[in-house]
């Protein structure tokens, strides 16, 4: 994000937070998103609380999409889905899951990674390790990454 702020190129893109911003620094809402939002409003029939894991039908369909409708994991009820409040919430939930279900295990993060990632997993009580990802030249360092990953515990 600092490189973006220092770049004088008027055509630069700020991808630091994963959103597109226009020349005024605003994040425009695409027409398709506005139409989808309106459709949700038009079809909404209740404000009933959907529960801590989110919409069960959505979770089922998403699991089938990701794992395949004929997945043995789904058939044996060894996989499931839960909705989270964004990507950061999902990471914290994953950290808590690892701590409770896989005690003593840690997590390996790319170097560099977002600073919040390390904080989330450390706060969840996990040991955090790092493996090389991008070199000083800002290019993917495939050789170093594969070499490091080959020596990580299973």
C-alpha positions in Angstrom: 0.0 0.0 0.0 3.0 2.3 0.6 4.3 1.7 -2.9 0.8 2.7 -4.2 0.8 5.9 -2.2 4.3 6.8 -3.6 3.5 5.9 -7.2 2.7 9.0 -9.3 1.3 7.0 -12.2 -2.3 8.2 -12.7 -3.2 4.7 -14.0 -2.0 2.9 -10.9 -4.2 0.4 -9.1 -4.4 0.0 -5.4 -4.7 -3.7 -4.8 -3.5 -3.5 -1.2 -6.8 -4.2 0.4 -8.2 -6.3 -2.4 -10.7 -3.8 -3.7 -10.9 -1.6 -6.8 -11.0 2.2 -6.2 -11.8 4.8 -8.9 -10.0 8.0 -9.5 -11.8 9.7 -6.6 -10.7 6.9 -4.2 -14.2 5.4 -4.0 -15.1 1.7 -4.4 -17.8 1.7 -7.1 -20.6 -0.9 -6.8 -20.9 -2.8 -10.1 -24.4 -2.8 -11.7 -24.6 -6.6 -11.3 -24.1 -6.3 -7.5 -26.8 -3.6 -7.3 -29.2 -5.8 -9.2 -28.4 -8.8 -7.0 -28.9 -6.7 -3.9 -32.3 -5.5 -5.2 -33.3 -9.0 -6.0 -32.5 -10.1 -2.4 -34.6 -7.2 -1.1 -37.5 -8.0 -3.4 -37.5 -11.7 -2.5 -36.8 -11.3 1.2 -39.7 -12.6 3.3 -38.3 -12.6 6.8 -35.6 -11.1 9.1 -35.3 -14.3 11.0 -31.9 -15.0 12.5 -30.2 -17.7 10.5 -27.9 -18.9 13.2 -24.2 -19.0 13.9 -23.3 -21.2 10.9 -25.2 -19.1 8.4 -27.7 -20.3 5.8 -27.7 -24.1 5.9 -28.9 -24.4 2.2 -26.1 -22.1 1.1 -23.5 -24.1 3.0 -24.8 -27.4 1.5 -24.7 -26.0 -2.1 -21.3 -24.4 -1.6 -19.9 -27.7 -0.2 -21.2 -29.6 -3.2 -19.7 -27.0 -5.5 -16.3 -27.1 -3.9 -16.1 -30.8 -3.1 -18.4 -32.3 -5.7 -22.0 -33.4 -5.3 -20.8 -37.0 -5.1 -18.0 -36.3 -2.5 -17.3 -39.1 -0.1 -16.5 -36.5 2.6 -20.0 -35.1 2.3 -21.7 -38.5 2.1 -19.9 -39.6 5.3 -20.6 -36.3 6.9 -16.9 -35.6 7.4 -17.0 -32.1 5.9 -19.3 -29.1 6.5 -19.5 -25.4 5.9 -20.0 -22.3 8.0 -20.4 -18.7 7.0 -18.1 -16.1 8.5 -18.0 -12.3 8.7 -15.5 -12.0 5.9 -12.1 -13.5 5.2 -10.5 -12.2 8.4 -13.3 -13.8 10.5 -12.8 -17.0 8.6 -9.1 -17.1 9.4 -9.8 -16.5 13.1 -12.3 -19.3 13.1 -9.8 -21.6 11.4 -7.2 -20.7 14.0 -9.6 -21.5 16.8 -10.6 -24.8 15.1 -7.0 -25.9 14.8 -6.3 -25.0 18.4 -9.3 -27.0 19.7 -9.3 -29.9 17.3 -5.6 -30.3 16.5 -3.9 -29.4 19.8 -0.2 -28.7 19.5 -0.3 -28.0 15.8 0.8 -24.8 14.3 0.4 -23.0 11.0 2.8 -21.9 8.3 2.3 -18.5 6.6 3.9 -17.2 3.5 6.6 -14.5 3.9 5.4 -11.9 3.2 1.8 -12.2 4.3 -0.7 -9.7 5.7 0.4 -8.7 9.2 -3.1 -9.4 10.5 -2.8 -13.1 9.5 0.1 -13.6 12.0 -1.8 -11.7 14.7 -5.0 -13.8 14.2 -3.3 -17.1 14.4 -1.0 -16.1 17.3 -4.1 -14.8 19.2 -5.8 -18.1 18.6 -2.8 -19.7 20.4 -1.1 -21.3 17.4 2.6 -21.5 16.8 3.2 -19.5 13.6 6.0 -20.4 11.2 7.0 -18.8 7.9 8.1 -20.0 4.5 9.5 -17.9 1.7 7.1 -16.7 -0.9 8.1 -13.4 -2.6 11.7 -12.4 -2.8 13.2 -8.9 -2.4 12.6 -8.3 -6.2 8.8 -8.7 -5.6 8.7 -11.9 -7.6 7.5 -15.3 -6.6 10.4 -17.3 -5.3 9.2 -20.8 -6.3 12.5 -22.6 -5.6 12.8 -21.3 -2.1 9.2 -21.8 -1.4 9.2 -25.5 -2.5 12.4 -26.2 -0.7 11.0 -24.8 2.6 7.7 -26.5 2.2 9.4 -29.9 1.6 10.8 -29.7 5.1 7.7 -28.7 7.0 6.1 -31.2 9.3 3.1 -33.0 7.9 
